[in-house]
């Protein structure tokens, strides 16, 4: 190996080491914000050839969020308040959630709930929720119009249909 080749190899290795040190330092100094992502952005970042996937809510919103709830069209404002959810970021018309709105609510013991408005053309959760509520009512059970909650460690299954991610389980 010539002297020039040795020097070039040494310089490339040194530059590689410096770049790796900068990347490591920036990742350790970065503030950990589990809500950089949310359900909509997580699903939108999936590869286009992926048609089904499971998500664990605490992986999406962060380990501090132990449950996720869904607020669907027609849910009454007083029932949402009974679930101890701050309604300032939720739209209501005539005391109910309008037909074109739905929300995911990440619940934590230690921090404020995180409310995410879902675009029904991109993420549809209410078809499945409404089907489950109707099945419960047929069995004599009732949420009494409340907010259905899912544990943060329970996987949620989604399937892409015509460009929309739909909750299927």
Buried (B, 14 or more C-beta within 10 A) or exposed (E): EEEEEEEEEEEEEEEEEEEEEEEEEEEEEEEEEBBEBBBBEBBEEBEEEEEEBEBBBBBBBBEBBBBBBBBBBEBBBEBBEEBEBEBEEBEBEEEBBEEEBBBBBBBBEEEEBBBBBBEBEBBBBBEBBBEBBEEEEEEEEEBEBBBBBBEBEEBBEBEBEEEBBBBBE
